[in-house]
Amino acid sequence: MARFEKKLTKTDEGSMLVIPTRFSRNHMRRVEGGRSENITVVDVGGTEWTFGYYVRRHRNPRPVLRSGWRRYVLEKELKVGDRIIFERVDGFPELYRIGAKKRIHLFGQEVWIDVF
């Protein structure tokens, strides 16, 4: 199963999820720079999300998830430093799964909990 995990940055929390270029190149459909296509993503609770998958053009042609992303962040109450796990579902090349982990402090220890 192809996947990546990343700690959310200020950009990821605020407006768009920046996808690692290698993951995008190897495991997502090609999108011409400056164009957006919708992709279906299912979270660990079974809810389907539609995100706009976009590859920026010009100086920094990095792939991102834009439309629909901010709603996901707000609904899951994600913050900078939380983690996203994003994977392509085996056998379904156009279907992706997403999960999130939040960092909390419990009895002086850092603990990661799954977000549903």
Residue pairs with C-beta under 8 A, 6 or more apart in sequence:
1 87
1 88
1 89
1 90
2 23
2 26
2 27
2 87
2 88
3 23
3 85
3 86
3 87
3 88
4 19
4 20
4 23
4 85
4 86
4 87
5 83
5 84
5 85
5 86
6 12
6 20
6 83
6 84
6 86
7 81
7 82
7 83
8 73
8 78
8 79
8 80
8 81
8 82
8 83
8 84
9 18
9 80
10 80
11 18
12 18
12 73
12 80
12 84
13 73
13 78
13 79
13 80
14 70
15 66
15 69
15 70
16 54
16 64
16 65
16 66
16 69
17 51
17 64
17 65
17 69
17 84
17 86
18 62
18 63
18 64
19 28
19 62
19 63
19 64
19 65
19 86
21 62
21 63
23 86
24 55
24 63
27 88
28 39
28 53
28 63
28 88
29 37
29 53
29 93
29 94
31 37
31 53
31 54
31 55
31 63
32 55
33 55
33 56
33 57
33 58
33 61
34 55
34 56
34 57
35 54
35 55
36 52
36 53
36 54
36 66
36 67
37 52
37 53
37 54
38 50
38 51
38 52
38 53
38 67
39 50
39 51
39 53
39 65
39 94
39 96
40 48
40 49
40 50
40 94
40 95
40 96
41 48
41 49
41 50
41 51
41 86
41 95
41 96
41 97
41 98
42 48
42 49
42 89
42 95
42 96
42 97
42 98
43 49
43 72
43 97
43 98
43 99
43 100
43 116
44 97
44 98
44 99
44 114
44 116
45 116
49 68
49 72
49 98
50 67
50 68
51 65
51 66
51 67
51 68
51 69
51 72
52 65
52 66
52 67
52 68
52 69
53 63
53 64
53 65
54 63
54 64
54 65
54 66
55 61
55 62
55 63
55 64
56 62
56 63
56 64
72 78
72 98
76 100
76 115
77 102
77 115
78 84
78 100
78 102
78 115
79 102
81 103
82 100
82 101
82 102
82 103
82 115
83 100
83 101
83 103
83 112
84 98
84 99
84 100
85 98
85 99
85 100
85 101
86 96
86 97
86 98
87 96
87 97
87 98
88 95
88 96
88 97
89 95
89 96
89 97
99 114
99 115
100 114
100 115
101 112
101 113
101 114
101 115
102 112
102 113
102 115
103 110
103 111
103 112
104 110
104 111
104 112
104 113
105 111
